[in-house]
Amino acid sequence: MTLVITGSAAWTAAGRGASALLELLDRRGSAFSALPPYAAEGLATPSCASIPGLDRQRPAEVLLEAVVGDALAQARIRPGPTVGLVVGTSSGNICGPWERWHRAQLRGEEGEEAGSWRQDPTRVVAERLGLGRTCTVSVACASGTAGLALAQGWLADGLCSAVVVAGVDALSLYVHAGFNGLGALSTTHPRPFSAQRDGLFLGEGAGACVLEAPAAAWARDAEVLAELRGTGLSADGVHMTAPDREGLGAARAMQAALDDAGVPAGQIDMVSCHATGTRFNDGMEAHALARVLGGRSVGFFGVKQAVGHTLGAAGSIETAVLLEAMQQGRQPPSPLDLDPDLPFTQ
């Protein structure tokens, strides 16, 4: 089912709005700071991309409400019970509410802080804005993108008049320590697809877009930013943190999206990559792209070398910057330093 996107928003360490991130990508800049917004003792790599001045009491809710409101305003849609909200997130309210509760538990204090859990930003923002059907999607770093497929189903089944698909994650000591323990953090700077790549930096932010049926948008003379022609999902089930080395799962998802859209791979002009800068993920993604695109030279880019890995928000932020690039008729630059062992060309 073809849908249209009539509103879009993003907020990252580059600034509020997708245009700020696109400008940062164009000049190959980055928004990393040496220290995170919490004590960094014990972190081998404390560098990250934090949003200056963000309220740390309930940051995920602040970020989510901002981008959902911005996207609805651009779409000129008034919130209501027929407008749905799908939110992708890895950590929800871990930063702030859950971490405060956890520290209290370690001190032997009883009680639970309200709104501490993964689904709470979705619930709180939907209640504040007066939205209807909601769902929180948490499938790690694919959460924001997977939400597009769920919204597609809701609209195809007539469950909503429009759906806001968003993603959000705020920086958290708990999560940062986890990536530190995994050995996934770069010791220098994220360099996706480079032979010298050695990991990622974490970031925070949120993104959102508004999906609706073409007829609904036309009926109210809405500006259409782009079409969502197809989606695809897969799971390779190989390893918890190391994907299939040949990218078979990712290739199945990409091919499924092309098939759903009825678009041959030869018509693809640009690819927004996950591009974490880790050896396994970049290798897998390069193999998957080569498998689907047949080795054809296609422009590609990522955002994590500029604003870090925003976890469940990544796909939603990447959607917003991709829409901004399409609106401006330009492509963010591809990496300069490509690993010659990776199986794709530029």
C-alpha positions in Angstrom: 0.0 0.0 0.0 1.5 3.3 -1.1 1.2 6.0 1.6 2.3 9.6 1.7 4.4 11.5 4.2 3.1 15.0 5.0 5.1 15.9 8.1 8.6 15.3 9.4 10.8 16.3 12.3 14.1 15.6 14.0 16.0 16.7 17.0 19.7 15.6 17.5 22.9 16.9 18.8 23.2 18.8 15.5 20.2 20.9 16.5 16.4 20.8 16.2 15.2 20.1 12.7 16.5 17.8 10.0 18.1 20.7 8.1 20.6 21.2 10.9 21.7 17.5 10.6 21.8 17.7 6.8 24.1 20.8 7.0 26.4 19.0 9.4 26.6 16.0 7.1 27.3 18.2 4.1 30.4 19.7 5.8 31.4 16.3 7.2 31.2 17.7 10.7 30.3 16.0 14.0 28.5 17.0 17.2 30.5 14.9 19.7 31.5 16.1 23.1 34.3 14.7 25.2 32.1 14.1 28.2 28.5 12.8 28.5 25.8 14.4 30.7 26.6 12.0 33.6 29.6 10.8 35.5 32.0 9.1 33.1 34.2 7.1 35.5 34.8 3.6 34.3 33.9 4.4 30.6 36.8 3.6 28.3 35.3 6.0 25.7 33.0 8.7 27.3 32.7 10.7 24.0 29.1 11.0 22.8 26.7 13.3 21.0 24.5 15.0 23.6 21.8 17.6 23.2 22.8 20.8 25.1 20.3 22.0 27.7 18.0 18.9 27.4 15.9 18.4 30.5 17.4 15.3 32.1 14.5 14.5 34.4 12.5 12.8 31.7 14.4 13.5 28.5 12.8 10.9 26.3 9.4 12.4 26.9 10.7 15.9 26.1 12.3 14.8 22.8 9.4 12.7 21.7 6.7 15.3 22.4 8.8 17.9 20.5 9.2 15.9 17.3 5.7 14.5 17.3 4.3 18.0 17.7 6.6 19.4 15.0 5.7 16.7 12.5 1.9 17.1 13.1 2.3 20.9 12.7 4.0 20.5 9.4 1.3 18.1 8.2 -1.4 20.5 9.5 -3.1 17.6 11.3 -4.9 18.3 14.5 -4.3 15.5 17.1 -7.3 13.4 17.8 -8.5 9.8 18.6 -8.2 8.7 15.0 -4.5 9.7 14.8 -2.2 6.9 15.8 1.3 7.0 17.3 4.0 4.3 16.8 7.2 4.9 18.8 10.4 2.9 18.3 12.8 3.0 21.3 15.5 0.9 22.8 15.4 2.3 26.3 12.3 4.4 26.7 12.4 6.1 30.1 15.6 4.4 31.3 17.4 7.8 31.3 15.9 9.7 34.2 13.0 7.8 35.8 14.3 4.3 35.6 17.8 5.2 36.6 16.6 7.1 39.6 14.4 4.1 40.6 17.3 1.7 40.2 19.7 3.8 42.3 17.0 3.9 45.0 16.8 0.2 44.9 20.5 -0.2 45.3 20.3 2.0 48.4 17.6 -0.3 49.8 14.8 2.1 49.3 11.3 0.8 48.4 8.9 2.1 45.9 8.8 2.7 42.1 8.9 6.0 40.3 5.9 6.4 38.0 6.6 6.2 34.3 9.9 4.4 34.6 9.5 1.9 31.8 10.1 1.5 28.1 6.5 2.2 26.9 5.9 5.3 29.1 7.2 8.0 26.7 4.7 6.8 24.1 1.8 6.7 26.7 2.6 10.1 28.2 3.0 11.9 24.9 -0.2 10.3 23.4 -2.1 11.4 26.5 -0.7 15.0 26.4 -1.4 15.5 22.8 -4.7 13.7 22.6 -3.7 10.9 20.2 -5.5 7.6 19.7 -4.1 4.2 19.0 -0.6 3.7 20.3 2.2 1.1 20.2 5.8 1.0 21.4 8.2 -1.0 19.1 11.4 -2.2 20.7 13.5 -4.3 18.3 16.9 -2.7 19.2 18.4 -0.4 16.5 15.7 -1.2 14.0 12.9 0.1 16.2 12.2 3.4 14.5 12.2 1.9 11.0 10.1 -1.1 12.0 7.5 1.3 13.1 6.9 2.3 9.5 5.7 -1.2 8.7 3.3 -1.3 11.6 1.8 2.1 10.6 1.5 0.9 7.1 -0.7 -2.0 8.4 -2.8 0.2 10.6 -3.6 2.5 7.7 -4.3 -0.4 5.3 -6.7 -1.9 7.8 -8.5 1.5 8.3 -7.6 1.7 12.0 -6.4 5.3 11.8 -6.8 8.3 9.7 -3.1 9.1 10.0 -0.2 7.7 12.0 2.8 9.5 13.5 5.8 7.1 13.4 8.5 8.3 15.7 11.7 7.0 17.4 13.4 8.3 20.6 16.3 7.4 22.8 18.2 9.6 25.4 21.7 9.1 26.5 22.0 6.9 29.6 24.8 5.8 31.8 23.2 2.4 32.0 23.2 2.0 28.2 26.6 3.7 27.7 28.1 1.2 30.2 26.5 -1.6 28.3 28.1 -0.7 25.0 31.3 -0.1 26.9 31.2 -3.6 28.2 30.4 -5.0 24.7 33.6 -3.4 23.4 31.5 -1.6 20.7 32.7 1.9 21.3 35.3 3.5 19.1 38.6 4.5 20.7 39.0 7.4 18.3 36.1 8.5 16.1 33.3 6.6 14.3 34.5 5.8 10.7 31.8 3.8 8.9 33.0 1.6 6.1 36.6 2.5 6.7 39.3 -0.1 7.0 40.2 1.6 10.3 36.7 1.4 11.7 36.7 0.3 15.3 33.3 1.1 16.7 30.7 3.7 17.4 29.9 6.7 19.6 26.5 6.9 21.2 24.1 9.8 20.6 20.6 10.8 21.5 17.6 12.3 19.7 14.2 11.7 18.2 12.6 11.8 14.8 9.1 11.5 13.5 7.1 11.5 10.3 3.3 11.6 9.6 1.9 8.9 7.3 -1.5 8.9 5.7 -3.4 7.6 2.7 -2.9 9.7 -0.5 -6.6 10.4 -0.8 -6.7 11.9 2.7 -3.8 14.2 2.0 -5.3 15.3 -1.3 -8.7 16.0 0.3 -7.2 18.6 2.6 -4.6 19.9 0.0 -1.7 18.8 2.1 1.9 19.1 0.9 3.3 15.7 0.2 7.0 15.3 1.1 7.4 11.8 -0.2 5.7 8.5 -0.8 6.3 5.4 1.3 6.0 2.8 -1.4 7.1 -0.4 0.5 8.5 -1.9 3.7 10.3 -5.1 4.4 11.3 -6.9 7.6 13.4 -10.0 8.4 15.4 -11.6 11.2 18.5 -13.7 10.5 18.6 -15.2 14.0 22.4 -15.7 13.8 23.8 -14.1 17.0 22.7 -11.6 19.6 25.3 -8.9 18.6 27.0 -10.2 15.5 24.8 -10.3 12.3 25.1 -12.8 9.5 28.5 -12.1 7.9 27.0 -12.2 4.3 24.1 -9.9 5.2 21.4 -12.4 4.3 18.8 -11.1 6.8 19.3 -7.5 5.8 19.2 -8.4 2.1 15.9 -10.2 2.6 14.4 -7.1 4.3 15.6 -4.8 1.5 14.4 -7.1 -1.2 11.0 -7.5 0.5 10.7 -3.7 0.6 11.5 -3.4 -3.1 9.0 -6.2 -3.9 6.3 -4.5 -1.8 6.9 -1.3 -3.6 7.1 -2.9 -7.0 10.4 -1.1 -7.6 13.3 -2.9 -9.3 16.7 -2.5 -7.6 18.0 -0.8 -10.7 15.9 2.3 -10.0 17.5 2.9 -6.6 19.6 6.1 -6.6 20.5 6.6 -3.0 20.8 4.4 0.2 20.6 5.6 3.7 22.8 3.2 5.6 22.8 2.0 9.2 26.6 2.6 9.1 27.5 2.1 12.7 31.2 2.0 12.2 31.6 -1.5 13.8 33.5 -4.1 11.9 30.7 -6.7 11.8 27.7 -4.4 11.0 29.5 -2.4 8.3 30.7 -5.6 6.7 27.3 -7.2 6.8 25.6 -4.1 5.4 28.1 -3.9 2.5 27.5 -7.5 1.6 23.7 -7.0 1.8 23.8 -4.0 -0.5 26.0 -5.7 -3.0 23.6 -8.7 -3.0 20.5 -6.6 -3.6 22.0 -3.9 -5.9 24.1 -6.4 -7.9 27.3 -4.4 -7.4 25.9 -1.3 -9.1 27.4 2.0 -8.0 24.8 3.8 -5.9 25.3 6.8 -3.6 25.0 6.0 0.1 25.4 7.8 3.4 25.0 7.5 7.1 24.5 9.9 10.0 26.2 8.1 12.9 29.7 9.5 12.3 28.1 13.0 12.9 25.5 12.5 15.7 26.3 9.1 17.0 24.2 6.0 17.3 20.8 7.0 18.6 19.6 3.4 19.0 15.8 3.1 18.6 15.6 6.6 17.3 18.1 6.0 14.5 15.7 4.9 11.8 13.3 7.8 12.5 16.1 10.4 12.4 17.5 8.9 9.2 14.0 9.1 7.7 13.7 12.7 8.5 17.1 13.7 7.1 16.5 11.6 4.0 13.2 13.5 3.5 15.0 16.8 3.9 17.7 15.8 1.4 15.0 14.8 -1.1 13.2 18.1 -0.6 16.4 20.0 -1.3 17.4 17.8 -4.2 20.8 16.9 -2.8 22.5 13.8 -1.5 24.6 13.8 1.7 28.2 12.9 0.9 29.3 9.3 0.9 32.3 8.2 3.1 35.7 9.2 1.7 37.7 6.3 3.2 36.2 3.0 2.0 37.6 -0.4 3.1 38.8 -2.0 -0.1 37.8 -5.4 1.3 34.1 -4.4 1.4 32.1 -5.7 -1.6 30.6 -2.5 -3.0 31.8 0.4 -5.1 30.9 4.0 -5.0 
